[in-house]
Amino acid sequence: MAMSTSESAIPLEQQARLVEESKRSAAYQAVKDHLVASYTRIGIGSGSTVVYVVEAIAALGPGVTSNMKFYPTGAQSEELIEAAGLTLQFINKLPAGQLLDVAFDGADEVDDDLNLIKGGGACLWQEKIVATSAKRFVCVADFRKLSPRLGTNWKKGIPIEVLPMAAPRVLDELKQMGSHNPRIRPGLPGKAGAIVTDNGLWIIDAPFMPLHLLKDSSESGIQAGNGDNGVWAVDALADRLIKIPGVAEIGLFYGKNGLQVESGGQKPVAAYFGMADGTVEVKSDIG
Ligand SMILES: O=C[C@H](O)[C@H](O)[C@H](O)COP(=O)(O)O
């Protein structure tokens, strides 16, 4: 959801404050609703909204958090956890057959079925591992991320983490699939060349037409959504992208949530959106 006309009349500095406040409200509400004192294993995602999740957790004090271990999704969240004085643990130390109790993470766009685009900050592979290692994955975001269909507001494209040597081949295949101008994400100022992820790989951003929501396009009997007309369904596109040789992981989180599949799902059980009017909107798929 982009800023409305009346919101865009607000001075830029005030708009930025409004967005920060929205992120903070969503994060505090999500922590209040989903961090249970008896939990011991908590996943912490990446991005600017998760900063407030860690702030909200740390504010509960050692009386609540001292028995908890916090599992990061990359270098940024590792630093956040340590700076807040919380106990860091890594996902490779999670005992076989066990899951995190809950994981919190942001998103770049969230559709009506709680499918997500993630990876705007170049963290997505470790995020997917942590999200799918959790019983409950909870998404925190501000009002700009709410959208009926992925690709409506987030126009930069679906982030795809790729092996650098495969990038030209992946770009070719994406174009054949109907992506408009997919490109290798450039480094930030001060870094020549492509951005390099926490895993030593590159990111390709692949814009597609807004995606269909068909829950399972293979069973729907409907041909639309398989990319023939340039429009993909979320699951059909995700299934195809992940099979391109050289693709390590994709920034589409879709399918089922952790309460629907025992092994952990990619979709959140709930998404919290801080709204421009100060309220928090919750979309939930529990039950
Ligand atoms: O790569 C970054 C992650 O997927 C973030 O969770 C996502 O980009 C949302 O970040 P933010 O909370 O800063 O909007």
The ligand as a Tripos MOL2 file, in Angstrom:
@<TRIPOS>MOLECULE
LIG
   14    13     1     0     0
SMALL
NO_CHARGES

@<TRIPOS>ATOM
      1 O1         16.6220   -8.8500    2.7670 O.2       1 LIG1
      2 C1         15.9680   -8.3430    3.6290 C.2       1 LIG1
      3 C2         14.8320   -8.9680    4.3150 C.3       1 LIG1
      4 O2         14.1080   -9.8870    3.5720 O.3       1 LIG1
      5 C3         13.9370   -7.9540    5.0220 C.3       1 LIG1
      6 O3         13.2280   -8.6640    5.9900 O.3       1 LIG1
      7 C4         12.9540   -7.2450    4.0870 C.3       1 LIG1
      8 O4         13.6700   -6.6250    3.0370 O.3       1 LIG1
      9 C5         12.1410   -6.1820    4.8370 C.3       1 LIG1
     10 O5         13.0010   -5.2280    5.3410 O.3       1 LIG1
     11 P1         12.4880   -3.9260    6.0920 P.3       1 LIG1
     12 O6         11.9130   -4.3470    7.3930 O.co2     1 LIG1
     13 O7         13.7240   -3.0800    6.2380 O.co2     1 LIG1
     14 O8         11.4990   -3.2640    5.1770 O.co2     1 LIG1
@<TRIPOS>BOND
     1     1     2 2
     2     2     3 1
     3     3     4 1
     4     3     5 1
     5     5     6 1
     6     5     7 1
     7     7     8 1
     8     7     9 1
     9     9    10 1
    10    10    11 1
    11    11    12 2
    12    11    13 1
    13    11    14 1
@<TRIPOS>SUBSTRUCTURE
     1 LIG1         1 GROUP 0 **** ****
